[in-house]
Every structure is written in C-alpha cells, then in structure tokens.
C-alpha cells in the first residue's frame, strides 16, 4: 500500500516562514515609536505599557486618570491604494482615524495596536505598511506596542488586504471635554484638512473610476498636475501635537468647550455630536479655503452641494468650539504650532444643528 501524501500549511496558502521573516523586518519600526513607558518583550503574546514611568510627572498630570479607547479602519480608501500599488501611506490614515477621535475628549494617546488581514504574506510589503503605521504613531507621540497579521487566502483575493487600528489614551477625569460647556457666543475654529482624509471614498471611487473612468495615474491642471492616485491617497492629517499642546496651556481654564473630528458625515454630521440640544453652530463656508479636489468631485459627479457637506470634510479636518474671549489667542497659538486655522463660525441658540450661511 502506497504511503499517503502529507499536507503542509504552506500548501493551503499560508506561510509560516514568511511570517517569521516579516516579524524580523517590522521590529525596527515598532521600536522607533517606543518611549521609556513602552516595555519591550521579545516574542511576547501582548504589548506592555507603563502608566507610572515617571511617577512625579504622571501624578502631576493625572490625579484621577481615565483611559480612553478608539478603534477604526480606513474604509474603501484601501481599494485606491491597491489600485495604485502603493502601501506606504495608509498606516498614517489608520493611526489618524483613532487618535484624532481620541483627542476630541481631551485625551493624550498612549499606545496603538494594528490588525492587518491579507491574502498572501509578502514580508517587504508588510514591512512598508507597518512602517507607515509607525510613522503615524511617531506623529501622534504614541507607541506601537503590538499587532496582528493574518494571512487568509480563502477570504481575501490576490493583492487584497484590510487594516484596522486600536488606540488607548488617558485624560484627567475633570478635564474630559464633552461639549456640555458650549454656549451661545462661542467661536468655532476649523483646522485645515490635508484633503479628503479617509471618508467618502465609495462616492469618490464611483465618480472617478466608475462614472468618469479616470486612470489612477491621470493628471489634471486643477489638481496641481498631481496624479489621481497621489491626490486621493494624501494621508489624513494628525492633529494630536497641536491640540494636546494647546490643552496643556489651559489646564486651569476651561476655554476649549468642545472639539470634533470631521469624519463620515462631514461638518453637518459631526459637530452636532458635541453641541448641547439648545445650541446651533452657524458656519460660513466662504471663511475657509476648500481644496481643489472637492470642486473636482462636485463638478464631475455632479454632486449636490448639500450632499458634499454631508459626506466630506470640505477642507476642515478638525473643529474646536472655544470661549469668545480666548478665540484670537487660541487661533494664534495653533497657527504657531503649524496648523492652518480658520474662524469658521459661531454658536447661537438653537436645537443642536449646524447651519451653513
């Protein structure tokens, strides 16, 4: 009787050797994000992070610390990256989507974890993706302390993959920002976006590639002669450093009454999440510069203007609602910290809506 042929994991499409090579390649990226509070653990099953590394400093900043957690992905923007064959920017988007949400509550990001699911594990590509995530973590001053890469050829097709991210931060209990202090007369400040960021890409792809059938490497004068791939894959801006630095300067005064990360739902969908039920935010779209990509999409759609504001950030990636007496000083500080800041509106009595004037 002939011996039965043995079966290996590799024959099912999953490579243990490739995984071992990948782990070796990405370790440097992870370590580049580690400060003294991240505890290195060779071959560990979980990431370790100290809250009390500098006990005096920690107690000075946090007498009653509250942990804050966020998770998100990058949506169908990932399909454009696959189409363009680019792997080195989505990690920044991934980090941005969680840490920008976290700072809305006034929290300082501490550490980040990633999850990558892929058809076939190619160590060089994975290393590029993880370095992009590490780059985002360095921008956000948080440690990348672990993650998971899952090779699943029966679920993902060739060259297909997906990303998810998880962030944990900390905020002093009585410094949590919820929007309860918002009142009529407050000023709405907007921080410029770097472009589309990571929301609305189902509509973007429909306009650009299904309806208009544009090539991913096509260039247009109105977009600064950049290729479609370059414009659409511009990474989400990370607002952590300027916002945390700003909040640190007003520890004894509650002058930032609310903040909002402008993601899916746009300005009209996200700002109401931090408005009291008796206040409206009145915004003047003419008060800020809209990046050319939004005019391009609206015209090519065509897309109704109201729909544009419901789907996209329209050039404002992050919003702060601040006390009127401090608005000019806050705008000046954020400008010095490297942000493009617009005074985009004000708060009036109302019913918890955003009004565009």
HELIX and SHEET records of a PDB file:
HELIX    1   1 UNK A   10  UNK A   12  5                                   3    
HELIX    2   2 UNK A   16  UNK A   31  1                                  16    
HELIX    3   3 UNK A   55  UNK A   61  1                                   7    
HELIX    4   4 UNK A   77  UNK A   84  1                                   8    
HELIX    5   5 UNK A   90  UNK A  104  1                                  15    
HELIX    6   6 UNK A  123  UNK A  139  1                                  17    
HELIX    7   7 UNK A  173  UNK A  175  5                                   3    
HELIX    8   8 UNK A  201  UNK A  205  1                                   5    
HELIX    9   9 UNK A  206  UNK A  211  3                                   6    
HELIX   10  10 UNK A  221  UNK A  223  5                                   3    
HELIX   11  11 UNK A  228  UNK A  232  1                                   5    
HELIX   12  12 UNK A  240  UNK A  248  1                                   9    
HELIX   13  13 UNK A  266  UNK A  270  1                                   5    
HELIX   14  14 UNK A  271  UNK A  274  5                                   4    
HELIX   15  15 UNK A  285  UNK A  287  5                                   3    
HELIX   16  16 UNK A  292  UNK A  301  1                                  10    
HELIX   17  17 UNK A  305  UNK A  311  1                                   7    
HELIX   18  18 UNK A  324  UNK A  326  5                                   3    
HELIX   19  19 UNK A  327  UNK A  336  1                                  10    
SHEET    1   A 2 UNK A  38  UNK A  39  0                                        
SHEET    2   A 2 UNK A  48  UNK A  49 -1                                        
SHEET    1   B 4 UNK A  65  UNK A  73  0                                        
SHEET    2   B 4 UNK A 161  UNK A 172 -1                                        
SHEET    3   B 4 UNK A 108  UNK A 118 -1                                        
SHEET    4   B 4 UNK A 143  UNK A 151  1                                        
SHEET    1   C 6 UNK A 256  UNK A 261  0                                        
SHEET    2   C 6 UNK A 316  UNK A 322 -1                                        
SHEET    3   C 6 UNK A 187  UNK A 192 -1                                        
SHEET    4   C 6 UNK A 341  UNK A 349 -1                                        
SHEET    5   C 6 UNK A 279  UNK A 283 -1                                        
SHEET    6   C 6 UNK A 354  UNK A 356  1                                        
END                                                                             
